[in-house]
Amino acid sequence: MEGNNLQACTGNTDDMHSVLLTVVWKHDEQYLLQVSKYTTVLSIKLLLEEITLVDKECQKLLGLVKGRLPDNHETLESLGIISNTRIRLIGTRKADQLRSTKSKWDEPDCHLPAISDTDSTDTGTPVVVSNYRKRLDKVISRVELQVINPPRPGRKLLVLDLDYTLLDCNPGSGDMVNMARPGLDQFLTAAYRHYDLIVWSQTSWMVLESKMTILGMLTHPNYRIVSALNSSMMISVRSQRGGKVVSHHVKALEIIWSWFSQYNYKNTVHVDDLDRNFVLNWQSGLRIRPYKRNSLRAYRDRELEKLAQYLLLIAELDTFEHLDHSQWKGLVG
């Protein structure tokens, strides 16, 4: 990636309220970040962590304020930052810090095999083989979902994964100008007519909030997000598929249903690029092809366009309980 001029523009930020930054890292790596002028320093660090893999706690941003390092809560507007400001990132990846001290004899602890994020060869419905009920009840008893916008009466629920479902912010994907999946705003606008929207991402709350803010998902005039859940609200289970037992985390929809009584298995669709995430609510799960911008077919990705057609097709049904979402692509053009 050295020597590349990478961009991380969202395309959703109004020019009057956006700032274009040039971030220089190491000797010859440069990143163009087009973000809202209301973006905080912490949000910039979180985005750079995604791009460079330098932990936000290890980052120093020089050039935002003369003579001092800015506080994380300060916004670009409050700092008086204008477009075409050039700043320097100081920081080293943890992997690079540890590389020289790691012993060749170091071996990972023994554990159940993990499921690959890119594994799409598994067939059939996985069967949960661990007792997860106590863990789920514990999460439900302590969870306090943040209600960003109130649910609307009579609407069904669409639960959306973030990474590789709605965007790809992987630093290895090269050009960051197309972080959002093609047709993202059009998809959310179309779905919002019939569905309330909740985002559930397997990441920290700060990273989740930063990505949604940078993409404009929290302030878009044509749709509203009801709530957002992060990795702390997932539970671990063991499941068996194809004779193989694996340990992984899942997104249990009962957590959402316990908080919002109007939603249930009859009116909820959970869209994710990893079907293991809806192993406890298989009936509600809909697997979408992961969006990876370094794929040869990324430029002609129409997954969200087709998914919108399917969601609108089933929106008028009284219940989803008899649908087989695994066949969704066969019902749209």
N, C-alpha and C positions, 0 to 999 in steps of 0.2 A: 504493500500500500504506500510505500515511501515514494515521494515525488509526485503523488497524485494530487489534483486539486478537487477535493470532494465538496459537495454542497448538501446542506440540510435545510432546504426551504420547504415550507409546507404547502404553499399555493393557496392557503385558506385565509391569509392575513391581509386585510385591507392595506393598500400602499400608504395611506395617510397615518396608519397606526402601527406600521412595521418598521423594523430597524434591520439593516444588513450589516452583519459583523464578519470580519475576516479573522479567523483564529489560526495562529501559527503554532505548531507543535514540533518539537525536536528541531531539525535543521530545515527540512524542505517539505514538510507536510502542512497543507493549508486546508481549512474547512470554511465554507461560506454558510453562515447561519442567518436565515431570514425569519425573524420572530417578532412577536408583538412587543411594542415598547413598554407594555405592562408586565413583561416577563421578569421574573426575579433572577438574581444571580444563582440561586440554588437550582432553578429550572435549567439554566444554561449549563451548569455543572453536570446535572443529571443527563442531559442530552449528550454532552461530551463524553460522559462515562459510557453511554451506549456506543458511541462512535469509536472511541480510542481504547476502551477497557481500562482507563485510569480511574480508580475509585474517586468519588466526589470528595472524600475526606482528604485525599492526597493531592488535590488540585489547587494551584494558585493561578489566578487570572490577573495578569499584569496589563495595565493600560486602560482599565475602566475608570480608575480614579487616580489622580496624580498624588503620589506620596504615600498611599496607603492601599491596603487590600479591602475591597468592599465587603460589607456584611451580606450574608446569604439572603436575608429578607428584603434587601434593597432592590428596587426595580430599575430597569434601564432608563425609564423616564425620570425617576428621582435622581439618578446619577447624571442626567443631562447627556446621555449617549445619543449620538446621531448616526445616521447611516454611513457606511464605509469606514467605521471605526475599526482600527486594527489592534488586536490584543494578542497576547502571548500566553499559551498554556504551559505551565511548569508542572511536571508530574511524571511518575513512572508506573507502569503496570505492575501489579503485585506479582504476576507470573515472572516478569523480568527481574524483580527484586529477589525472588526465591530461587531462581534458576541456578545461581552459582552455589547455593548452599544445600540444595536438594541432593540427597544421597541416591546413588543408583540402586541401593537396596531397599529404598522406600517402596512399600506396596500398600495399596488401598486396603482398608478393613474389609473382611469378608461380609458380603451382604447379598440379598436377593438381587438377581439381575434386573437392571432398569430397562424400561421400554424406550427405544430410540424415538426421538421427536420426529424423525423422518421415516419411520417404519410404517409402511402402508400395505404390507403383505399379509397381515393377520386377517383371518376371516372368522365369521361367527360372532355371537354375542359373548363377551367375557362374563365369567361367573365369579362373584365376590366370595372369597373363602374365609375371610376374617370377620370377627365380630366388631363392627364399627359403631354400633348403636350408642354405646356410652360416650364415645368421642363426639359423635354427631350431636347428641343431647347436650353435651357440655358446651359446644360451640354455640348452639341455639340459645342456651340459657344466658350466655354472656355477650352475645353479639348485639351491637348497636349500629345499625345501618344508618349512614348519613343520607338523608332525603334531600337531594339537590333540587328536584322539582316534584310536586305531589303527583301521585298516580291519577289518571283520568278515569272516570266511571265508564264501565262497559268495554274497556280496551283489553286486548290480549297482551301477553308479555313476550318480549324478545330479549333473551339474554345473549350477550355477544362477548366472545373472547376478543382480545386486542392484538397481541403479537402474532403475526403470520396469518391472522384472519382479516383484520382491518388495516394492518400496516406491516412494513418490514423496516426496522431500524437497526438491522444487523450491520456492524461496521465492515464485515467481510463482503457485503453486497455491492460495494463500490459506490457509484454516484448516489448521493443521498437526496437528490432533488425530488424523487418520487417516493418518499417515505409512505405516504398514504396509498392504499390500494386503489386502482382506477375505479372511479365512480362512487367513491365513499360517500360524499355528501348527497349525491342523487339517491343512493340506496337508503340512507338513513331518513331522508326526506320522504321517500315513498313508503317506507315501512311505518313511519311515525303516524300515518293516517289511521292505521288500524291497531298498532302495537305501542305499548309503553316500552321504553328502552332502558336496559340495565347492562352495564359493562362489568365483566368479571375477568381480571387478568392475574396470571400467576407471577406477580411481581410485587414490589413494595408499594405502599400507598403513595410515597413521594414520586416515584418513577411513573406510576399510573396517572397521577394528577398532572404531572408535567407533560406527558405525552398527549393527554386529552386537551390540555390547555393549548399546547403548541399547534395541534391539529384544528383548533377552533371548535371542538365538540361541545364545550361547556357554554358557549355563547352564540351558537348558530341560530339565526332567526327562524329557520324552518323546522327545527326539531328540538326536543328537550330530553335530557338524560334524567331519569328518575333517581338512580343511585349508581354507585360503583363499589365493587368488592375487590379485595386484593388477596394475596397468597395466604395471609393470616387466617382467612376464613375458609380455607380448604382443610380437608381431613385426610389422613393416610389410611389406605386399605391394602389388602392383598387380594389379587384376583387371578383367576386361571383362564387361559385362553390357549387353545391348541395344545393342551397338555403341559403348558409352561406356567409356573406360578411367579408372579412379579409383585413388587411392592411399589406403590406410587400414590400420589395425592389426587384427590378428585374434587369437583365442584358440586356439592350436594344442593340441589335446588330447594330442598326442604328448609334450608336456612333463609332463603328469600321468601318462601311461602309462609313461614312462621311469622315473618315481619309484616308482610302485605297479604292480608287475608283474601283479597280479591283474586289473587293468582293461585293456580294449582296445576296439576298434571293435565287437566283438560284444556287449558288455554295458554300453555307455555311452550315456546320453542327455544332450545339452547343451541346456538351455532358456535362450533369450535373446529379448529383444524386437527385436534387430537381427540379421538373418540374415547380414549380412556378417561377423559375429564367428566364424561356424563355416564360413567358406568353404573352409578346408583339410580340414574333416571334415564334409562336407555330409551324409553318410549318418547321422551321429549328431545332427545339429542339429534342434531343434524350435523354431519361432518362436511366441512368445506375443504376444498383443496388448498393447502398452504400457499401463501403468497410470498415468493422469494424473488427479489428483483434481479438476482444473478441468473435466473432461469431463462432459457432461450425463448420461452413463451410468455414471459412476464409482460412484454409490451402489448400483447393482445389479450390480456386477462379480462374476461367478461363474467367472472364468477359472481360478483355482487349484482350485476345486472340480471343474471339468470335467477339468483336467489330472491331478488325483489319480485320477480314474476311469480315464483312459487309461493312466496309468503302472501302476496295479494290474492293468489288463486284459492288458498285455503282459509283466508281471513274471515269469510262469511260462514264457515262451518260452526256448528254449535259446540263441537268438541273435537279435540285432536287425538283422543285416546285410542282411536283405531287406525291412525295413520302410520305408515312405514316411511319415515323420512329418509331412509337409506336409498329410496327410489326417486328422490326429488328431481333429479336431473332428467329423468325420463318423462316428466310431465311438463317441461318447458322447452321452448325452442332454442 
